[in-house]
Amino acid sequence: MRKYRIAVVGLAAALLTAVTPAAQAATTLPAADFRLKATAYSGLIDDLDAALPNVSVPTVVGDGNRAATSCSPAAANRVAAFCWNSGDDDVTYWIPQGITTTADAYGEATYEGTTAILVSWYDNGTDGIDRGIRVSFVDYSTPSAPTYRHVLLVEPYTTSAGQASFRPVNLHAGGMFWYGHHLYVAATSSGFRVFDLRHLWQTSTTNGSAIGRQADGSYQAYGYKYVLPQVLAYNQSTANGQAAIRFSFASLDRSSTPDSVVVGEYANPGAGSRLFRFPIDYTTRMLTTSSDGYARASEAYEVSVQSMQGATAINGKFYLSTSDGSGNAGDLATFKPGGSVVMHYDALPIGPEDFSYWPAKGQLWSLTEYAGNRSVFAVRASAY
């Protein structure tokens, strides 16, 4: 959905005013037709645990080697923000996409005593190396002076010589959420990749162009000090002729009963773009499954909102971020099931992405993607 502008006739000069077009209704879809099924937990984790030093989340968060900067992105009702250092703000081959926080991980909003924000970036390979995905572990215990370190996401595999190794995870990483010890990352065409934060490994940093186990027995990760391994995946399927979901972004909703996951689709133009909700089990940190092993959506809607980049839900109300490209402010949309989509134009900075809600603070967190104009920010959710 785009902005519509009208000319007000009869004034000395034409006045162009942003207006909200008639709200569009969201269409309910048969939710149970959309399914996910988990793969087995990787059998290589124990082997790599034995080969590499294990470190904790607090160790990584406390080992920040970069300092964030203060900034004031143009977001309506903004209540918090920071920006990356100049190198990360300007780099063209790493693109930030997803966001989650320790408020997703546990209800008390900390993880093993740490307060952190995680941001995913994908490598577009334009510098000649495709490193896959990295995640920034931001120490947010002192909001006025956040520090951070990038961690590379990896996929364990067995080499032709029968040795346990790992390789990059090549995804867009458009959205993610943290739940207990699991980090769920959206995989656009397939579903989710799941990473286990109980298995953070320290690697050798002597070879910035190598990945995985080397001939000398060392484990390299393109110069990154820490890696986080994929341990399983959720693969999607549909029933009754439904089109497959495009997993463009994802977030956690702790305000639903039970806790749930919101998934949405990017589309430009937006006709047919959809939103889904999947229940998640707080005891296992896995999606809730039936006896046949499938996790089925509990809600599904066609919203047909153009260029959705992120979505979450709070107390039954959905919040959507939309982008108008690199030259225009982003928009925030809301809707309640059974109602219509309402647009709040120019409420977000240029290039907004994924959403994550911090309940205790009432803050809706997001980030922007374009090089030279990147920020991480929060707005007051109750304003919408």
Summary of the structure (lengths in Angstrom):
residues: 384
radius of gyration: 20.9
end to end distance: 18.4
largest distance: 79.2
contacts: 1335
relative contact order: 0.19
helix: 8%
strand: 48%
